[in-house]
């Protein structure tokens, strides 16, 4: 952010967030959280058996039409908290047994998270910090977040700029997200795990398969594999869930992914020789897998 005009994310909307105006992200610059609790539905090396200490931030600069967490990504749910309260939340999650602190969509608050984390670490916070992002982050955001991130859990939503324009209003998403991923991998290096299989450092790339877009997902897999090999862990997801309220103007997204579509993506990944990947079994295409944003732990 430069002065009071916000230009930190790729949108560069220049909103006066410090004066209370809302940016493209849908929120002012005050810390706003919708949930802070143990979460068991992340990748196994993140959730483990005790849960990931997820902190769900309100707002998002992408505004994907199909967002699974649209209640908070639109900034319609959440509670404003202080920096000191965020620091307390980190400690409370560790005391509950969390394997890590999982910052979910922290991009637009990136510069406000560093001090609460530093304070918490002085009080004994020692578990890894996960930055869980949609991937649409600027170099400036990356430089800030890399100061406190141990594990990058990032999306690569599209390979085709036209799809990115249609569903996220961000034609430059592939270029921006791929550049961000490259910085993440160079910063983190090869994945590191504890003896019991919990990740302590590295990069996981999530690819959410959208109905009808297997070929685009394959191209994304190809890019990650050709660029980084097994140094990056892929998470191939079939959990896309159409919103119950519908998607006017996007009828092609009003169905779940078929078993045949997902199998085709998995077979493609295996044919490349990919060894480090998570795949999902049936039963993930339910809204019950979306946590309630009821201000728990906030």
C-alpha atoms as a printed R data frame, in Angstrom:
    type eleno elety resid chain resno       x       y       z
1   ATOM     1    CA   UNK     A     1   0.000   0.000   0.000
2   ATOM     2    CA   UNK     A     2   1.344   3.416  -0.912
3   ATOM     3    CA   UNK     A     3   0.158   6.165   1.447
4   ATOM     4    CA   UNK     A     4  -3.566   5.680   1.945
5   ATOM     5    CA   UNK     A     5  -4.193   4.507  -1.624
6   ATOM     6    CA   UNK     A     6  -4.116   0.721  -1.915
7   ATOM     7    CA   UNK     A     7  -2.248  -0.732  -4.871
8   ATOM     8    CA   UNK     A     8  -0.656  -3.751  -3.233
9   ATOM     9    CA   UNK     A     9  -2.507  -6.508  -5.117
10  ATOM    10    CA   UNK     A    10  -2.571  -7.049  -8.911
11  ATOM    11    CA   UNK     A    11  -5.915  -5.233  -9.137
12  ATOM    12    CA   UNK     A    12  -4.265  -1.940  -8.090
13  ATOM    13    CA   UNK     A    13  -7.700  -0.459  -7.415
14  ATOM    14    CA   UNK     A    14  -6.292   2.577  -5.505
15  ATOM    15    CA   UNK     A    15  -9.089   2.443  -2.931
16  ATOM    16    CA   UNK     A    16  -8.589   4.582   0.172
17  ATOM    17    CA   UNK     A    17  -8.840   1.546   2.436
18  ATOM    18    CA   UNK     A    18  -7.090   3.278   5.345
19  ATOM    19    CA   UNK     A    19  -9.919   5.822   5.302
20  ATOM    20    CA   UNK     A    20 -12.593   3.142   5.442
21  ATOM    21    CA   UNK     A    21 -13.252   2.727   1.740
22  ATOM    22    CA   UNK     A    22 -13.602  -0.792   0.386
23  ATOM    23    CA   UNK     A    23 -11.176  -2.042  -2.232
24  ATOM    24    CA   UNK     A    24 -11.802  -4.618  -4.939
25  ATOM    25    CA   UNK     A    25 -11.206  -7.110  -2.134
26  ATOM    26    CA   UNK     A    26 -14.484  -5.944  -0.571
27  ATOM    27    CA   UNK     A    27 -13.074  -4.826   2.779
28  ATOM    28    CA   UNK     A    28 -11.289  -1.828   4.336
29  ATOM    29    CA   UNK     A    29  -7.817  -2.288   5.778
30  ATOM    30    CA   UNK     A    30  -9.047  -3.297   9.248
31  ATOM    31    CA   UNK     A    31  -8.391  -6.937  10.072
32  ATOM    32    CA   UNK     A    32 -11.611  -8.889   9.550
33  ATOM    33    CA   UNK     A    33 -11.957 -12.584  10.371
34  ATOM    34    CA   UNK     A    34 -14.860 -15.005   9.909
35  ATOM    35    CA   UNK     A    35 -13.490 -18.092  11.670
36  ATOM    36    CA   UNK     A    36 -10.428 -19.319  13.554
37  ATOM    37    CA   UNK     A    37 -10.573 -23.010  14.398
38  ATOM    38    CA   UNK     A    38  -9.063 -26.432  13.881
39  ATOM    39    CA   UNK     A    39  -9.781 -27.653  10.355
40  ATOM    40    CA   UNK     A    40  -9.526 -31.296   9.290
41  ATOM    41    CA   UNK     A    41 -10.278 -31.073   5.561
42  ATOM    42    CA   UNK     A    42  -7.005 -29.751   4.190
43  ATOM    43    CA   UNK     A    43  -4.391 -32.022   2.592
44  ATOM    44    CA   UNK     A    44  -3.273 -34.812   4.998
45  ATOM    45    CA   UNK     A    45   0.192 -33.307   5.514
46  ATOM    46    CA   UNK     A    46  -1.470 -30.042   6.597
47  ATOM    47    CA   UNK     A    47  -4.439 -31.251   8.690
48  ATOM    48    CA   UNK     A    48  -2.838 -34.365  10.166
49  ATOM    49    CA   UNK     A    49  -4.766 -35.921  13.041
50  ATOM    50    CA   UNK     A    50  -5.016 -32.779  15.201
51  ATOM    51    CA   UNK     A    51  -6.195 -30.302  12.596
52  ATOM    52    CA   UNK     A    52  -4.819 -27.221  10.900
53  ATOM    53    CA   UNK     A    53  -5.191 -23.939  12.763
54  ATOM    54    CA   UNK     A    54  -7.140 -22.123  10.075
55  ATOM    55    CA   UNK     A    55  -7.703 -18.376  10.239
56  ATOM    56    CA   UNK     A    56 -10.276 -17.349   7.623
57  ATOM    57    CA   UNK     A    57  -9.860 -13.714   6.560
58  ATOM    58    CA   UNK     A    58 -12.785 -11.830   5.029
59  ATOM    59    CA   UNK     A    59 -12.629 -10.412   1.529
60  ATOM    60    CA   UNK     A    60 -10.838 -11.451  -1.663
61  ATOM    61    CA   UNK     A    61  -9.544  -9.566  -4.696
62  ATOM    62    CA   UNK     A    62 -10.483 -12.320  -7.158
63  ATOM    63    CA   UNK     A    63 -14.247 -12.709  -6.676
64  ATOM    64    CA   UNK     A    64 -14.497 -15.953  -8.660
65  ATOM    65    CA   UNK     A    65 -18.126 -16.532  -9.662
66  ATOM    66    CA   UNK     A    66 -17.965 -20.131  -8.392
67  ATOM    67    CA   UNK     A    67 -16.257 -19.378  -5.047
68  ATOM    68    CA   UNK     A    68 -16.883 -22.078  -2.433
69  ATOM    69    CA   UNK     A    69 -16.407 -19.549   0.383
70  ATOM    70    CA   UNK     A    70 -18.407 -16.747  -1.191
71  ATOM    71    CA   UNK     A    71 -19.948 -15.750   2.151
72  ATOM    72    CA   UNK     A    72 -16.593 -14.414   3.310
73  ATOM    73    CA   UNK     A    73 -14.888 -13.714  -0.016
74  ATOM    74    CA   UNK     A    74 -17.540 -11.067  -0.729
75  ATOM    75    CA   UNK     A    75 -16.799  -9.475   2.642
76  ATOM    76    CA   UNK     A    76 -20.371 -10.033   3.858
77  ATOM    77    CA   UNK     A    77 -19.321 -12.100   6.874
78  ATOM    78    CA   UNK     A    78 -16.648 -11.353   9.400
79  ATOM    79    CA   UNK     A    79 -15.717  -9.466  12.539
80  ATOM    80    CA   UNK     A    80 -13.186  -6.654  12.822
81  ATOM    81    CA   UNK     A    81 -10.443  -7.458  15.323
82  ATOM    82    CA   UNK     A    82  -7.280  -5.824  16.615
83  ATOM    83    CA   UNK     A    83  -3.701  -6.833  15.884
84  ATOM    84    CA   UNK     A    84  -3.324  -7.989  19.499
85  ATOM    85    CA   UNK     A    85  -6.396 -10.209  19.194
86  ATOM    86    CA   UNK     A    86  -4.956 -11.845  16.064
87  ATOM    87    CA   UNK     A    87  -1.761 -12.582  17.973
88  ATOM    88    CA   UNK     A    88  -3.825 -14.186  20.758
89  ATOM    89    CA   UNK     A    89  -5.687 -16.297  18.191
90  ATOM    90    CA   UNK     A    90  -2.417 -17.746  16.892
91  ATOM    91    CA   UNK     A    91  -1.430 -18.795  20.421
92  ATOM    92    CA   UNK     A    92  -4.900 -20.220  21.160
93  ATOM    93    CA   UNK     A    93  -4.817 -22.382  18.034
94  ATOM    94    CA   UNK     A    94  -1.406 -23.759  18.974
95  ATOM    95    CA   UNK     A    95  -2.674 -24.529  22.480
96  ATOM    96    CA   UNK     A    96  -5.581 -26.460  20.937
97  ATOM    97    CA   UNK     A    97  -3.042 -28.737  19.236
98  ATOM    98    CA   UNK     A    98  -2.956 -27.276  15.715
99  ATOM    99    CA   UNK     A    99  -0.203 -28.648  13.497
100 ATOM   100    CA   UNK     A   100   0.235 -25.212  11.912
101 ATOM   101    CA   UNK     A   101  -1.218 -21.726  11.556
102 ATOM   102    CA   UNK     A   102  -3.147 -21.664   8.269
103 ATOM   103    CA   UNK     A   103  -3.779 -18.150   6.936
104 ATOM   104    CA   UNK     A   104  -6.685 -18.454   4.483
105 ATOM   105    CA   UNK     A   105  -6.823 -15.665   1.856
106 ATOM   106    CA   UNK     A   106  -4.612 -13.263   3.809
107 ATOM   107    CA   UNK     A   107  -3.371 -11.518   0.646
108 ATOM   108    CA   UNK     A   108  -4.981  -8.104   1.197
109 ATOM   109    CA   UNK     A   109  -3.935  -8.059   4.862
110 ATOM   110    CA   UNK     A   110  -0.401  -9.316   4.259
111 ATOM   111    CA   UNK     A   111   1.382  -6.322   5.776
112 ATOM   112    CA   UNK     A   112  -0.834  -6.394   8.887
113 ATOM   113    CA   UNK     A   113  -0.135 -10.023   9.764
114 ATOM   114    CA   UNK     A   114   3.619  -9.775  10.283
115 ATOM   115    CA   UNK     A   115   3.542  -7.959  13.636
116 ATOM   116    CA   UNK     A   116   0.898 -10.212  15.271
117 ATOM   117    CA   UNK     A   117   2.944 -13.239  14.207
118 ATOM   118    CA   UNK     A   118   6.158 -11.732  15.578
119 ATOM   119    CA   UNK     A   119   4.432 -11.012  18.876
120 ATOM   120    CA   UNK     A   120   3.026 -14.546  19.032
121 ATOM   121    CA   UNK     A   121   6.454 -16.050  18.326
122 ATOM   122    CA   UNK     A   122   7.907 -14.092  21.231
123 ATOM   123    CA   UNK     A   123   5.200 -15.730  23.350
124 ATOM   124    CA   UNK     A   124   6.134 -19.224  22.177
125 ATOM   125    CA   UNK     A   125   4.462 -19.781  18.814
126 ATOM   126    CA   UNK     A   126   6.604 -22.396  17.104
127 ATOM   127    CA   UNK     A   127   4.417 -24.272  14.611
128 ATOM   128    CA   UNK     A   128   4.762 -23.658  10.838
129 ATOM   129    CA   UNK     A   129   2.829 -20.889   9.121
130 ATOM   130    CA   UNK     A   130   0.836 -21.778   5.991
131 ATOM   131    CA   UNK     A   131  -0.141 -19.081   3.502
132 ATOM   132    CA   UNK     A   132  -3.292 -20.362   1.807
133 ATOM   133    CA   UNK     A   133  -3.833 -18.165  -1.247
134 ATOM   134    CA   UNK     A   134  -5.736 -18.035  -4.517
135 ATOM   135    CA   UNK     A   135  -2.402 -17.391  -6.218
136 ATOM   136    CA   UNK     A   136  -3.276 -13.930  -7.556
137 ATOM   137    CA   UNK     A   137  -0.619 -12.012  -5.660
138 ATOM   138    CA   UNK     A   138   1.820  -9.304  -6.662
139 ATOM   139    CA   UNK     A   139   5.575  -9.379  -6.200
140 ATOM   140    CA   UNK     A   140   5.162  -6.896  -3.350
141 ATOM   141    CA   UNK     A   141   2.659  -9.142  -1.579
142 ATOM   142    CA   UNK     A   142   4.958 -12.116  -2.039
143 ATOM   143    CA   UNK     A   143   7.941 -10.261  -0.571
144 ATOM   144    CA   UNK     A   144   5.929  -9.416   2.542
145 ATOM   145    CA   UNK     A   145   4.363 -12.840   3.005
146 ATOM   146    CA   UNK     A   146   7.594 -14.716   2.347
147 ATOM   147    CA   UNK     A   147   8.999 -13.193   5.548
148 ATOM   148    CA   UNK     A   148   6.671 -15.340   7.640
149 ATOM   149    CA   UNK     A   149   5.546 -18.183   5.370
150 ATOM   150    CA   UNK     A   150   6.884 -21.718   5.842
151 ATOM   151    CA   UNK     A   151   4.396 -23.504   3.576
152 ATOM   152    CA   UNK     A   152   2.699 -22.122   0.474
153 ATOM   153    CA   UNK     A   153  -0.716 -23.632  -0.248
154 ATOM   154    CA   UNK     A   154  -1.640 -21.951  -3.514
155 ATOM   155    CA   UNK     A   155  -4.232 -22.308  -6.254
156 ATOM   156    CA   UNK     A   156  -3.544 -22.404  -9.961
157 ATOM   157    CA   UNK     A   157  -7.080 -21.862 -11.171
158 ATOM   158    CA   UNK     A   158  -6.627 -21.453 -14.914
159 ATOM   159    CA   UNK     A   159  -4.175 -21.822 -17.768
160 ATOM   160    CA   UNK     A   160  -6.415 -20.001 -20.252
161 ATOM   161    CA   UNK     A   161  -6.590 -16.203 -19.744
162 ATOM   162    CA   UNK     A   162 -10.059 -16.149 -21.281
163 ATOM   163    CA   UNK     A   163 -11.380 -18.521 -18.610
164 ATOM   164    CA   UNK     A   164  -9.749 -16.325 -15.986
165 ATOM   165    CA   UNK     A   165 -11.500 -13.294 -17.464
166 ATOM   166    CA   UNK     A   166 -14.886 -15.006 -17.629
167 ATOM   167    CA   UNK     A   167 -14.943 -16.513 -14.161
168 ATOM   168    CA   UNK     A   168 -12.675 -14.196 -12.136
169 ATOM   169    CA   UNK     A   169 -12.521 -10.973 -14.141
170 ATOM   170    CA   UNK     A   170  -8.738 -11.344 -14.235
171 ATOM   171    CA   UNK     A   171  -7.387 -11.979 -17.717
172 ATOM   172    CA   UNK     A   172  -3.846 -11.783 -16.331
173 ATOM   173    CA   UNK     A   173  -4.424 -14.488 -13.703
174 ATOM   174    CA   UNK     A   174  -2.322 -17.228 -15.393
175 ATOM   175    CA   UNK     A   175   0.641 -14.896 -15.855
176 ATOM   176    CA   UNK     A   176   0.443 -13.463 -12.324
177 ATOM   177    CA   UNK     A   177  -0.192 -16.774 -10.561
178 ATOM   178    CA   UNK     A   178   2.545 -18.626 -12.435
179 ATOM   179    CA   UNK     A   179   5.045 -15.874 -11.602
180 ATOM   180    CA   UNK     A   180   3.990 -16.030  -7.950
181 ATOM   181    CA   UNK     A   181   4.390 -19.808  -7.925
182 ATOM   182    CA   UNK     A   182   7.888 -19.495  -9.331
183 ATOM   183    CA   UNK     A   183   8.828 -17.143  -6.491
184 ATOM   184    CA   UNK     A   184   7.303 -19.528  -3.947
185 ATOM   185    CA   UNK     A   185   9.290 -22.499  -5.197
186 ATOM   186    CA   UNK     A   186  12.556 -20.555  -5.353
187 ATOM   187    CA   UNK     A   187  11.939 -19.291  -1.828
188 ATOM   188    CA   UNK     A   188  10.929 -22.604  -0.239
189 ATOM   189    CA   UNK     A   189  12.927 -25.233  -2.096
190 ATOM   190    CA   UNK     A   190  12.101 -28.938  -1.851
191 ATOM   191    CA   UNK     A   191   9.284 -30.061   0.483
192 ATOM   192    CA   UNK     A   192  10.300 -30.901   4.053
193 ATOM   193    CA   UNK     A   193   8.349 -33.231   6.327
194 ATOM   194    CA   UNK     A   194   8.519 -34.463   9.904
195 ATOM   195    CA   UNK     A   195   8.933 -38.160  10.675
196 ATOM   196    CA   UNK     A   196   5.151 -38.513  11.003
197 ATOM   197    CA   UNK     A   197   4.497 -36.971   7.577
198 ATOM   198    CA   UNK     A   198   3.565 -33.412   8.520
199 ATOM   199    CA   UNK     A   199   4.815 -30.733   6.149
200 ATOM   200    CA   UNK     A   200   7.066 -28.052   7.630
201 ATOM   201    CA   UNK     A   201   8.239 -26.318   4.456
202 ATOM   202    CA   UNK     A   202   7.459 -26.339   0.744
203 ATOM   203    CA   UNK     A   203   4.766 -25.670  -1.836
204 ATOM   204    CA   UNK     A   204   1.443 -27.380  -2.526
205 ATOM   205    CA   UNK     A   205  -0.410 -26.389  -5.707
206 ATOM   206    CA   UNK     A   206  -4.148 -26.902  -5.735
207 ATOM   207    CA   UNK     A   207  -5.917 -27.443  -9.034
208 ATOM   208    CA   UNK     A   208  -9.687 -27.396  -8.679
209 ATOM   209    CA   UNK     A   209 -11.207 -29.184 -11.652
210 ATOM   210    CA   UNK     A   210 -14.156 -27.232 -13.041
211 ATOM   211    CA   UNK     A   211 -16.920 -29.115 -14.893
212 ATOM   212    CA   UNK     A   212 -16.156 -29.250 -18.594
213 ATOM   213    CA   UNK     A   213 -12.604 -27.949 -18.304
214 ATOM   214    CA   UNK     A   214 -10.417 -31.038 -18.078
215 ATOM   215    CA   UNK     A   215  -8.116 -29.822 -20.836
216 ATOM   216    CA   UNK     A   216  -7.372 -26.556 -19.063
217 ATOM   217    CA   UNK     A   217  -6.604 -28.464 -15.854
218 ATOM   218    CA   UNK     A   218  -4.281 -30.778 -17.796
219 ATOM   219    CA   UNK     A   219  -2.374 -27.789 -19.148
220 ATOM   220    CA   UNK     A   220  -1.980 -26.497 -15.612
221 ATOM   221    CA   UNK     A   221  -0.643 -29.864 -14.460
222 ATOM   222    CA   UNK     A   222   1.771 -29.854 -17.404
223 ATOM   223    CA   UNK     A   223   3.068 -26.417 -16.477
224 ATOM   224    CA   UNK     A   224   3.738 -27.360 -12.855
225 ATOM   225    CA   UNK     A   225   5.358 -30.683 -13.756
226 ATOM   226    CA   UNK     A   226   7.523 -29.285 -16.562
227 ATOM   227    CA   UNK     A   227   8.644 -26.375 -14.397
228 ATOM   228    CA   UNK     A   228   9.257 -28.043 -11.033
229 ATOM   229    CA   UNK     A   229   8.917 -31.820 -11.275
230 ATOM   230    CA   UNK     A   230   8.404 -33.459  -7.905
231 ATOM   231    CA   UNK     A   231   9.686 -30.408  -6.013
232 ATOM   232    CA   UNK     A   232   6.077 -29.222  -5.896
233 ATOM   233    CA   UNK     A   233   3.208 -31.271  -4.476
234 ATOM   234    CA   UNK     A   234   0.028 -31.248  -6.547
235 ATOM   235    CA   UNK     A   235  -3.425 -31.426  -5.020
236 ATOM   236    CA   UNK     A   236  -5.941 -32.425  -7.699
237 ATOM   237    CA   UNK     A   237  -9.418 -31.575  -6.472
238 ATOM   238    CA   UNK     A   238 -12.819 -32.836  -7.587
239 ATOM   239    CA   UNK     A   239 -14.816 -31.040  -4.873
240 ATOM   240    CA   UNK     A   240 -16.341 -28.308  -7.014
241 ATOM   241    CA   UNK     A   241 -19.847 -27.643  -5.655
242 ATOM   242    CA   UNK     A   242 -22.374 -25.487  -7.554
243 ATOM   243    CA   UNK     A   243 -23.900 -22.847  -5.266
244 ATOM   244    CA   UNK     A   244 -27.408 -23.622  -4.116
245 ATOM   245    CA   UNK     A   245 -28.569 -20.127  -5.125
246 ATOM   246    CA   UNK     A   246 -27.508 -20.720  -8.719
247 ATOM   247    CA   UNK     A   247 -25.123 -18.954 -11.082
248 ATOM   248    CA   UNK     A   248 -27.085 -16.716 -13.479
249 ATOM   249    CA   UNK     A   249 -25.187 -16.432 -16.749
250 ATOM   250    CA   UNK     A   250 -22.975 -19.442 -16.064
251 ATOM   251    CA   UNK     A   251 -25.174 -22.512 -16.618
252 ATOM   252    CA   UNK     A   252 -22.129 -24.617 -17.548
253 ATOM   253    CA   UNK     A   253 -20.970 -24.456 -13.926
254 ATOM   254    CA   UNK     A   254 -24.251 -25.672 -12.447
255 ATOM   255    CA   UNK     A   255 -23.156 -29.293 -12.152
256 ATOM   256    CA   UNK     A   256 -20.504 -31.257 -10.322
257 ATOM   257    CA   UNK     A   257 -17.458 -32.817 -11.928
258 ATOM   258    CA   UNK     A   258 -18.126 -36.299 -13.303
259 ATOM   259    CA   UNK     A   259 -16.128 -39.321 -12.244
260 ATOM   260    CA   UNK     A   260 -14.957 -39.696 -15.842
261 ATOM   261    CA   UNK     A   261 -13.632 -36.120 -15.959
262 ATOM   262    CA   UNK     A   262 -11.695 -36.512 -12.743
263 ATOM   263    CA   UNK     A   263 -10.303 -39.909 -13.746
264 ATOM   264    CA   UNK     A   264  -9.082 -38.382 -16.993
265 ATOM   265    CA   UNK     A   265  -7.165 -35.706 -15.078
266 ATOM   266    CA   UNK     A   266  -5.660 -38.242 -12.669
267 ATOM   267    CA   UNK     A   267  -4.638 -40.552 -15.514
268 ATOM   268    CA   UNK     A   268  -2.950 -37.632 -17.246
269 ATOM   269    CA   UNK     A   269  -0.954 -36.754 -14.132
270 ATOM   270    CA   UNK     A   270   0.124 -40.365 -13.667
271 ATOM   271    CA   UNK     A   271   1.173 -40.629 -17.308
272 ATOM   272    CA   UNK     A   272   3.629 -37.768 -16.750
273 ATOM   273    CA   UNK     A   273   5.324 -39.628 -13.927
274 ATOM   274    CA   UNK     A   274   4.060 -37.405 -11.137
275 ATOM   275    CA   UNK     A   275   4.689 -38.992  -7.754
276 ATOM   276    CA   UNK     A   276   3.916 -36.188  -5.283
277 ATOM   277    CA   UNK     A   277   0.185 -35.601  -5.570
278 ATOM   278    CA   UNK     A   278  -2.969 -35.757  -3.508
279 ATOM   279    CA   UNK     A   279  -6.216 -36.967  -5.056
280 ATOM   280    CA   UNK     A   280  -9.713 -36.876  -3.616
281 ATOM   281    CA   UNK     A   281 -12.149 -39.700  -3.163
282 ATOM   282    CA   UNK     A   282 -15.926 -39.486  -3.578
283 ATOM   283    CA   UNK     A   283 -18.129 -37.505  -1.235
284 ATOM   284    CA   UNK     A   284 -16.274 -34.199  -1.432
285 ATOM   285    CA   UNK     A   285 -18.874 -32.440  -3.586
286 ATOM   286    CA   UNK     A   286 -21.066 -31.439  -0.685
287 ATOM   287    CA   UNK     A   287 -21.573 -28.057   0.945
288 ATOM   288    CA   UNK     A   288 -21.074 -29.784   4.318
289 ATOM   289    CA   UNK     A   289 -17.350 -29.685   3.514
290 ATOM   290    CA   UNK     A   290 -17.513 -25.888   3.612
291 ATOM   291    CA   UNK     A   291 -16.993 -24.759   7.242
292 ATOM   292    CA   UNK     A   292 -19.573 -22.505   8.899
293 ATOM   293    CA   UNK     A   293 -18.361 -18.911   9.038
294 ATOM   294    CA   UNK     A   294 -19.911 -18.306  12.439
295 ATOM   295    CA   UNK     A   295 -17.076 -16.301  14.037
296 ATOM   296    CA   UNK     A   296 -15.865 -19.326  15.998
297 ATOM   297    CA   UNK     A   297 -12.568 -18.525  17.685
298 ATOM   298    CA   UNK     A   298 -12.671 -14.858  16.625
